[in-house]
Amino acid sequence: MEERQFCSTLENPSQNEGRPLYNGLLKMATRKHLKNAPITEGLIEIRVVPSQEITGALQIEPLYESLKDQYPDKKLQQEFRLEILSGHPYQEKKESRFIGYKLTSQDERQVVQAWLDRMTCSRLKPYETWENLLGATQSVWEKYAKVVRPETITRVATRFINTIEIPLPFGDFNEFLTSSPSMPPKLPQALSSFFTRVVIPEPKTGAIAIVTQSLESAVSPSVAPILLDIDVFVERQFESPEEVWAMLGKLREIKNLIFFESVTDKALEPYV
């Protein structure tokens, strides 16, 4: 695919005089309900230590039987390994093993993935509500827990992948992103792509947030797609599912804070 350059009109700091400032907290987006949220996937993950009696992924099969009315499409998931053995000539050792299931609803918008040590529930575009995603997760968890009989829950996470489409042409990424890429003033002010990843600890909950921001390959000449991937998780032992649901509510708040602090109102205009 042909690379395109996205230019900024600010070639040096002095050219910013008289223009509205979009950096920092001054121009972050106002929290609001988005009728057409730019979420391409929202998911919840729960990791566990399974019962010692559960030793192979085939033992998860009863989960599919209990979910097949809602998630009729079943695909087996495998893990592949390649080992290079020294020698003349060298040898390759390949092996694969079955690790779990991917179950998909008939409309292909709800996805469950189940392994011995974890389960995830995903909602693909168009996203509905957090309540629907959480409710679906709780329903699947009840059936998953009966099969895997976890000894403890070790990690909970929620991850939201957003694609924000910026209409072309535009003057400056700062009009849309509060933490946009910047170029040294004396370099050409054009970008074909960018990628940033920050890891943010949240001390009150013990959560960690991984925030990834990148310029994706354009599929339309009229927009520049920006990926905003927010993954928030806590790793510790949880005593009960009720503690997990309460923590997920807190992780959602952290996720929302990061999202609205990362973009401007202008970026969200098409989604309100």
N, C-alpha and C positions, 0 to 999 in steps of 0.2 A: 504494500500500500504506500502511496506517495506521502512523504512527510510534508506537512505544512507548517509554516512559521506563524506564531502568534505574537504580534508586536505590541510593545508598550509605548505609549506616547511620551513617557517620562524618561528622557535620556540623561538627565542629571537632576540632582536635588533641587536646583533653583527653579526648574520648570514646574515644581509643585506649588509654587506661590500662587495664591488666588484660587486653588482647586480645593474641593471638599476632601477632608481626610477620611480615608476608609480603613486605616490601620488602627490597631489597639482596640479598646472597648467602646470607642465612641460610636462606631457604625455597625456594631454587631446586630444581628437580626433580632427583632422583637419576637418573643415567644407567641406563637399563634397556632391554631389548628390548620393543617394543610389538607385540603380536600383531595388533592392529587399529589400525595407525597412522592418525592423522587427516590423512594426506596425500591431497589431491585431485589433485595432479599433481607428479611429479618429472621433471626433464628435465636433459639434458646438451647443451650447445651448443659447437660448434667453428667458429670463423670463419677464413677463409683469403683469400689472394690467389690467384685462379685463374690457370691458364695463359693467356698472352696470346692463344692460339689459340681459347680459349673466349670467344666474344663475345656469345652470346645464350642465354637460358634454355632454348630449345628443344633445345639441345645436351645438356641433362641427361636427355633422354628415355631413353637407355640405362639409366640408374639404375633407372627403374621396371621395365624389362624384367627386370632382375636381381633385383628385390625383390617382384615381383607375387605370387609364391606365398605370401609371408609378409604382404604388405601389398597386398591386391587392390584396395582402394578408392582410386582416384586422383582428386584434385581439382586443377584448375589454380588458381594464385594470381595475382591481378592487383593492380597498384598504380594507384590513381586520383589524378589531379591536377586541381585546379580553379584557374584563374588569372582574376582579375578585371582587365579592361583599362579604364583610365580613358577617359572620353568621355561624351558626352550623346547618347543614353543609353549607360550603360556596357555593356561586352560581357563575356561569359563564354567562356573557352576551356577546354574539357574534353578530357582525354586519358587513356588507360589503356595499360598495357603488362603483358605477361606476365612474371612474375618467378620462378616456380618451381612446385613441386609439394607437395601435402600427401598423404601416403600413410597409410592406416589399415588396421590388421589387421581380420580378419573379426569378432572380438569387440569391436572398437572401443575397445580398452584400450591398444594400442600405436600411437603416431603418429610418423611421420617427416616432417620438413619439409626441403626441399632447395632452396637458391638457388645462384646462382653463387658467392657469397662466404661461405656458411655452411650448416651442417646441424644439425638438432636431432633428438634422440630423446626421446620422452616416454612415461611410463607413467602412465595415469590410474587413478583409484580402481577397485578396490582395489589399492593399492601392494603389491609383492612384496618384493624385496630390492635393495640397491645392486648386488650382484654381477650380478643379472639385467639391471638397467638398463645397467650398464657393458658387459656382454657384448653386449647388443643394439646399443649404440653402436659398439663395436669392429667388429662384423660389418657394420653399415651403412657405417662409415667406409671399410673396405677397398674397397667397391664405389663409394662416392662419390669416393674419391681416384683411382680408375682413370678415372673419367669427367671430373672437373674438373682433374685433374693439378695440384694446388696448388703454387705456387712457394714459399709459406711459410704457416705457421699463425700467426695474429696474436692470437687470443683464445680462451680456454677458460673455460667457466662451468658451474656447476650451480645449479639453482634448484628450490626446493621450496615448494609452496603448501599450507599446512595450514589446515584449518577445525576449530577446537576448540569444541565445543558445551558451553556452560555451562548447567547445569540451573537453571530458574527455580522459585521465587524464590531470590535469594541476597543476602547482606548487603553484600559489598564486592568489587570487582574484584581487590583485592590478594590475595584468597584463591586466585586462579587465575593472575594475571600478576605477574611481578616488576617490571615497569615499566609500571604501569597508569596510565590517565589520572587526573588529580586536578583538583579544582575548588577555587577560592579558598574559604576557610571560610565567608565571609558570603554566598555565592551559594547558590541552591537546589541541593541535592546530587542532581541527576538528569541523566541523559544519554539522548539519543535516538540519538546516533551519535558516533563519534570516529575520527580518522585520524592516525597518526604515521608518520614516515619518517625513518630515520637512516642515514647513510653512514659505515661504519667501515673505516678502513684497517688492514690486518694487515701489520706491517713485515717479519716473517720471510719471508713468501712473496711479498710485493708485491701481495697480493690486496686487493680491495675488496669489502665486504659491504654490500648495501642491504637493510635490514630494514624491512618495512612491516607495521604492525599496525592493524587497524580492526575496528569493530563492524559486521557485515553486517546486511542486512535479514533479519528473522526469517521463517522459513517455517513455524514451529511455535510455538504459544503456550507450549510447555514448555521451550524452550531459547533462549539468546542465542548466536548464532554469532560467534566471534572469528576473523578472518583473520590468520594469521601467515605472511607471505611472505618467504622468505630467498633472496636472489640473491647468489651469491659468484662472482667472476670475476678473472682475471688477463689483462692486456693486455701482450703482448710477443711477440717472435719465438721460436718453438719450433723446435728443430733436427730433431726426430723425433717420430713418434707415441708412442714409448715415454716420451719426456719429458712428453707430454700426459697419458698415463695416470697417470704418477706424480704430476703436479700435481693431477689430478682427485681422487686419493686425499687430498691435503692439503686441497683445497677442501671435500671431504666432512667432514673433521674439523672445519673451521671452522664449517661449517653445523650440525653436530651440537652443537658447543659453544654456538652462539647459541641453538639451539632449547631445549636443556635449561636454559640460563641465563635464558630468557625466561618460562618457565612453572613452576608449582609441581606437586608430586606430586598434589595434589588435582585439578588440571586434567587430569592424565593417567589418573586412576583408571578411566574408561570404556574406555581403549585398551590397558590392560595385558593 
